[in-house]
Amino acid sequence: MIKAALVLFLNVSAMPSHSLSIEMFFEPDEVNKVLQGDIYTFSRFGNKIKNADGSNRIVKLPVTEYIAKELSGYEMVTVEKAFFPYDLKTESKLAFYNYLQRYSTLAGTLYYSRTDRKVQKLVLESYRVDSTDLKQKEEDTVHTQIKDYHRDYVYLKDNRFGKIVFSSEIFPKNDHFVMRQTNIKPLSMFRIPVNDKGQYQLISFYIYDKDRKGYFYYTVHAMKVRGGLIRTLGRLSPESLANRTRAMTVHIAAFFEMDWSKRRKVF
């Protein structure tokens, strides 16, 4: 009986967590820092590691129903953490839900390019499409209520990776939101294959804290990189992915009327 109970405990402990909590994504010292306005960034490309705090620590991804275990083994991984003040007693949760799905607003998003050493456009085009075949451009949807689950297909033209098609899923959980975007067509750079479909994921968690009156933000961008040729170009690095991730963070911050435009350069 004791042996059986122990086996059951170990099996349950090994299962991905289906709950969302600040403790799952933030260390105690990180909570204090982001509440003070800091943005924490970790980025890795292969064995090269960069941390915004200057340390050499490796940030492990929490395994959840939204973050698959294999993402930790991808060649490029960036994690960013921040806090956005937003009191749901006086502000609209539906407005934020709709903003997360306003894909057209991503067009023109700026980032700091280490290659060109200046701020320039990261996203050249962005809009919702009617299907994976890109047959028709669609306007952003304005929802009148928050759904338990919603998925869109999004076309995005990236300044380096060219045309990307994402499956964009949003999972509202009480006052929290999870957004997961997955490429549904292979990626390439300069016509050189980078990866296959499903091997580039952007997953963002917005964990609401009613006492702090705002969202704790945790995002992970994970990209599998196959083949040696694309690695030798020198265009992929922990710094480059970190600056791309930061561009999305700055974009989200604008909804909360926070101007982080001077914080686009991470490293």
C-alpha positions in Angstrom: 0.0 0.0 0.0 2.8 2.4 1.0 4.8 1.5 -2.2 1.7 2.1 -4.4 1.0 5.5 -2.8 4.7 6.5 -3.3 4.5 5.5 -7.0 1.3 7.5 -7.4 2.9 10.6 -5.7 6.0 10.4 -7.9 3.8 10.1 -11.1 1.7 13.1 -10.1 4.7 15.2 -9.2 6.2 14.6 -12.6 3.1 15.7 -14.4 3.0 19.3 -15.9 1.3 21.8 -13.7 -2.0 23.0 -14.9 -2.3 25.9 -12.4 -1.0 29.4 -12.9 0.9 31.2 -10.1 3.5 33.9 -9.8 5.8 31.4 -7.9 5.8 29.1 -11.0 7.5 31.8 -13.1 9.2 34.3 -10.7 11.9 34.0 -8.0 11.1 36.1 -4.9 13.8 38.6 -5.7 12.5 38.9 -9.3 9.1 39.8 -8.0 10.5 42.7 -6.0 12.6 43.9 -9.0 9.8 43.9 -11.6 7.5 45.6 -9.2 10.1 48.4 -9.1 10.1 48.6 -12.9 12.9 46.3 -13.8 12.7 44.0 -16.9 14.6 40.7 -16.5 15.9 38.9 -19.6 17.6 35.6 -20.1 18.7 34.5 -23.5 20.6 31.5 -24.8 21.8 30.3 -28.2 23.4 26.9 -27.9 26.0 27.2 -25.1 26.1 31.0 -25.2 24.2 32.6 -22.3 23.3 36.2 -21.6 21.5 37.5 -18.5 20.3 41.0 -18.0 21.7 40.9 -14.4 25.1 39.9 -15.7 25.1 36.5 -14.1 25.8 33.2 -15.9 22.8 31.3 -14.5 20.7 29.2 -16.7 16.9 29.8 -16.5 15.0 26.6 -16.7 11.6 26.7 -18.3 8.7 25.5 -16.1 6.9 22.5 -17.7 3.2 23.4 -17.9 0.3 22.5 -20.2 1.4 25.4 -22.3 5.2 24.9 -22.3 6.3 21.5 -23.6 9.3 19.9 -22.1 11.2 19.8 -25.4 11.3 23.6 -25.7 14.1 23.6 -23.1 16.2 21.7 -25.6 15.7 24.2 -28.5 18.9 26.0 -29.6 17.5 29.5 -29.0 15.5 30.4 -25.9 14.8 33.7 -24.5 12.8 34.5 -21.3 11.6 37.9 -20.2 9.8 39.0 -17.1 8.1 42.3 -16.2 5.1 43.8 -14.4 2.3 45.9 -15.8 0.1 47.8 -13.4 -3.6 47.4 -14.2 -6.4 47.4 -11.7 -9.2 45.2 -12.9 -11.6 46.9 -10.5 -11.4 50.0 -12.6 -10.0 48.8 -15.9 -11.4 46.5 -18.6 -10.3 42.9 -18.8 -12.1 42.6 -22.1 -10.2 45.6 -23.6 -6.9 43.9 -22.8 -8.2 40.6 -24.2 -9.0 42.3 -27.4 -5.7 44.1 -27.5 -3.8 40.8 -27.4 -5.6 39.8 -30.6 -5.1 43.1 -32.5 -2.5 41.6 -34.8 -2.5 44.5 -37.2 -0.9 46.7 -34.5 2.2 44.6 -34.7 3.1 46.1 -38.1 5.8 48.6 -37.7 7.0 47.2 -34.3 10.6 48.5 -33.7 13.6 46.7 -32.3 17.3 47.3 -31.8 19.3 45.6 -34.5 22.8 44.5 -33.4 23.7 43.9 -37.0 22.9 47.4 -38.1 23.5 49.0 -34.7 20.3 51.0 -34.7 16.6 50.8 -34.1 14.6 49.7 -37.1 11.4 47.8 -38.1 11.1 44.3 -36.9 7.6 43.6 -38.2 6.9 44.8 -41.7 3.4 43.4 -42.1 1.0 41.7 -39.7 -2.7 40.7 -40.0 -5.2 38.0 -39.4 -5.9 35.5 -42.2 -8.9 33.3 -42.8 -7.0 30.0 -42.8 -3.6 28.4 -43.0 -3.7 28.8 -46.8 -3.6 32.6 -46.5 -6.5 32.9 -48.9 -8.0 36.1 -47.4 -6.8 39.0 -45.2 -9.1 39.6 -42.3 -9.7 42.5 -40.0 -8.9 42.2 -36.3 -11.7 40.7 -34.4 -13.4 42.8 -31.7 -14.8 40.4 -29.2 -17.8 41.4 -27.1 -17.1 38.7 -24.5 -14.1 36.7 -23.3 -14.1 33.2 -24.7 -12.7 30.1 -22.8 -10.4 29.5 -25.8 -9.8 31.2 -29.1 -7.5 30.6 -32.1 -6.6 32.7 -35.1 -4.2 32.4 -37.9 -1.8 35.3 -38.4 0.4 36.3 -41.3 3.5 38.3 -40.3 6.4 39.5 -42.4 9.6 39.6 -40.4 12.6 41.7 -41.4 14.9 38.7 -41.2 12.8 35.6 -41.4 10.5 36.8 -44.1 6.9 35.4 -44.2 5.8 33.7 -41.0 2.4 32.1 -40.5 1.4 31.5 -36.8 -1.4 29.7 -35.1 -2.3 32.1 -32.4 -4.1 30.7 -29.3 -5.4 32.5 -26.3 -6.4 30.8 -23.1 -8.2 33.0 -20.5 -7.9 31.5 -17.0 -10.0 33.5 -14.4 -8.2 36.9 -14.5 -5.1 35.5 -16.2 -4.3 35.1 -19.9 -2.0 32.8 -21.7 -1.1 33.4 -25.3 0.7 30.8 -27.5 1.9 31.4 -31.0 3.3 28.6 -33.1 4.7 28.7 -36.7 2.7 26.4 -38.9 5.1 26.7 -41.9 8.9 26.2 -41.9 11.1 29.2 -41.2 14.0 30.3 -43.4 16.6 33.1 -43.4 18.2 34.3 -46.6 16.4 31.3 -48.2 18.3 29.0 -45.9 16.0 26.6 -43.9 16.0 27.4 -40.1 13.4 24.9 -38.8 10.2 23.0 -39.5 6.7 23.9 -38.7 5.9 23.9 -34.9 9.5 24.6 -34.0 9.2 28.4 -33.2 7.0 29.2 -30.3 6.2 32.5 -28.5 4.3 31.9 -25.2 3.3 34.7 -22.9 1.7 34.5 -19.5 -0.2 37.4 -17.9 -0.6 36.4 -14.2 -3.0 38.9 -12.5 -2.3 39.8 -8.9 -5.2 41.6 -7.3 -3.1 42.8 -4.3 -0.4 44.3 -6.5 -3.1 45.4 -9.0 -1.5 44.3 -12.1 -0.2 41.6 -14.4 3.1 39.7 -13.8 4.4 39.1 -17.3 6.4 36.1 -18.3 7.2 35.3 -21.9 9.4 32.7 -23.6 10.5 32.7 -27.2 11.9 29.3 -28.3 13.3 28.5 -31.7 14.8 25.2 -32.9 17.7 25.8 -35.3 18.7 22.9 -37.6 21.6 22.7 -39.9 25.1 24.2 -39.5 25.0 26.7 -42.3 22.4 29.0 -40.7 24.5 29.0 -37.5 27.7 30.2 -39.3 26.0 33.3 -40.7 26.5 35.2 -37.4 23.0 36.6 -37.5 21.7 34.4 -34.7 22.8 35.1 -31.1 21.4 35.4 -27.6 21.5 39.2 -28.0 19.6 39.2 -31.3 16.7 37.0 -29.9 16.6 39.0 -26.7 16.2 42.3 -28.6 13.4 40.7 -30.7 11.7 39.5 -27.5 12.0 42.9 -25.9 10.3 44.5 -28.9 7.2 42.5 -28.1 7.4 43.5 -24.5 7.6 47.2 -25.4 4.6 46.7 -27.7 2.6 45.2 -24.9 3.6 47.9 -22.4 2.1 50.5 -24.7 -1.4 49.2 -23.9 -0.7 50.0 -20.2 0.4 53.5 -21.2 4.0 52.7 -20.4 6.5 54.2 -22.8 9.4 51.7 -22.8 10.7 52.8 -26.2 14.1 53.7 -24.7 14.5 50.2 -23.4 14.5 48.3 -26.7 18.2 47.5 -26.5 18.7 44.6 -24.0 22.4 43.9 -24.3 
